[in-house]
């Protein structure tokens, strides 16, 4: 940002990272950091006060975060192994992201953006009016209704998009791409079977 110069160099920027949300994927370790650039000193002081009043992560979480923030460098004894493991993880995530997006976009009335740097896909689903009406009659949001039926019928758990502040009148769900490729492939097959059956069951025609 500072390299852009001009007005950009003075923009406020907050950066966040954690052991569970990066390629490390160490979800059991609760540790993270944040960086504030060009923030008013009084704001930074208040943030520091707020953070100091909270519980800190366990020692193992702090150790893991230290490794995330300062990974092995070329010439370090562990660099080759670290780089090898990192490459395997990132290549696998790339493969699974492509698998998920390709499968989801092959389904009718579903659209998914390219997964870039996340461990989740967030497809939009275009639900039939009959399904929306059925959900309303049961006091459920339409995406929750879809997710609930998916869980009941296929044993697959996704998170309704209504929990993420989606635009009014649109419907989504969030699914993880973290399972091994063979299990993700099975997940996508079950999802396809369910989705096609759901559309047929609640078809407006």
N, C-alpha and C positions, 0 to 999 in steps of 0.2 A: 504494500500500500504506500509506504513512504517513497518507494522508487518511482511511483507515478507522479510524485511532485504536486505542486499547486494545491488546490483545494482538497484533493484526495489525501494528501499527507497529513492533514489536520482532522480527518474524520475519526470519530470514536469507533473503536473496534474491540469487541470482546470475543475471545477465542476459548473454546472449551474442548477438553479431551478426557477420556477415561480408559481404564483397562478393559472395560466390558464393551465399549462401542467401537473400538478400532479393530484393525486386523488381528490383534492379539486374541481378542475374543475370550478373555479370561473373566467370564461373567460372575464367578464366585468371589472375585476380589473386588471389594468396593473401594476404589481409589480413583482420583481424578485431579485435574488442575484447571485453572482458568487464568487468562492473561488479559489485562486491560490496557489498551493503548489510547492515549490522548483523552483519558477521562479526567474530569475535574478531581483534584486531590481530595476534596471533601467527600466526594462520592466513593472514591477508593477507600478512604478511611472508614466510611460507614459499612462498606462491603466487608472489610477486614473485621470490623467489630461484629457484624452479623455472623460471619463464618466462625469466629473464635468462640461464639456462644453455642455452637453445635458440636455434636459428637464427631470425633475424628475417626478415620478408618482404622482397621486393625493393623498391626505391625506388618503382616503379610501383604495387605493391600498397599501399604506405603512402599514396601520393597518392590512390589510389582510395578507400581507407578514410577518408581525411580528408573527401572529398566526401560519402561515405555518412553520416558522423557529423555533418557540418555542411553540409547541402544549401543551395542558393541560396534566399534569402528574398524575399518581395515587395519590390519596389523595386530589387533587384539586377539588373544588365544581363542576366544569363542566366536569370532566374527564369521568364519566359514560355515559353522554349524547353524548359527543364527540366521545367516543369509539364505541358507538352504531351506530351513524350516519356514522362514518368512515367504519365500518364493512358492513353496508348496501350498501354503495357506491362501495366498493371494490368487494363485492360479485356480485353486479349487473354488474360491468365491466367485471368480470371473465366470467359470464354467457353469456354476449353479445359477448365477444371475441370468446368464443367457438362456439356460434351460427353462427357467421360470417365465421369463418374458415371452419367449417364443411360444410356449405352451398356452399361456394366458391369452395372448393376442390371437391365437388360432381359434378361440372359442367365440361363438356368436354373442353379441350384446355384452362384450367385455373388452376393455382396453387398458393396457398397462404401459406406462412409460419405462424407458430403459433404467435399470437399476444401476446407479452410479455411486459407489462408495458407501452403500448401506447394506445392512444384513436383512432387509425386508423388501418385499414387493408390495405395492399399494394400488392394485387394479381398481378401475371404476367399473361398476356393473350397472347395466341399463335394465332395470327390473320391469316386468310386465305390470300393467295397471291392476290386474287381478291380484297379484302378489302384494302390491302396495296396499290395496284395500283390505286384503286378508290380514296383513300385519296390523293395520290400524284397528281392525275389529277386535284384535287380541291385545290392544294397548301396547304394541311394540313398534319400534322404528323399523323401517323396511329392511335396512341392512342387518340389524340385529336378528330379524326374522329369518333372513337368508342364512346367516351364520349359525343360528340355532338349529335350523333344519339340517344344515351340513354336518353339524356335530352329532345330531341324533341319527342321521341316516348313514353317514360314512365314518364317524368317529374322528373327524378332522376338526381341529380347533383353529379358528382365525379370529381376528379382532375386528368388530364392526367399525367402519369409518366414522360413524357418528361420535365416537369418543375422541376424535382428532380435529374437530372443528371444520368438517368438510362443508363445502358450499351448499346452501339450502337448495333442496330439490335434486341433489346428486347423491349417489350411493357408492360406497367403496368398502373394501376390507383390507386388513393388513395381514400378511403371512410372512413367516421367516423363510430364508433360503439356507439356513445353517445345517440342516440334516445332511448326511452323506449323500452323494449323487444318486445311489440306488434307492434310498428311502425317499428322497425328493421326487424321483421319477414315479414311485408308487403313489405318493401324495398327489401329484399332478394328474395321474390317471384316475384316481378316485374323485378328485375335484371335477374333472371333465365329465365323468359319468353322472355325478350329482347335478352339475350345472345344466347339462342337456335335459336331464329328467325334470329339473325344476322349471325350466322354460316351457317344456311341453305341458307340465302339470298346470301351470298358471298362464298358459297362452291366451292372448286376448282374442284370438280368432275363433 
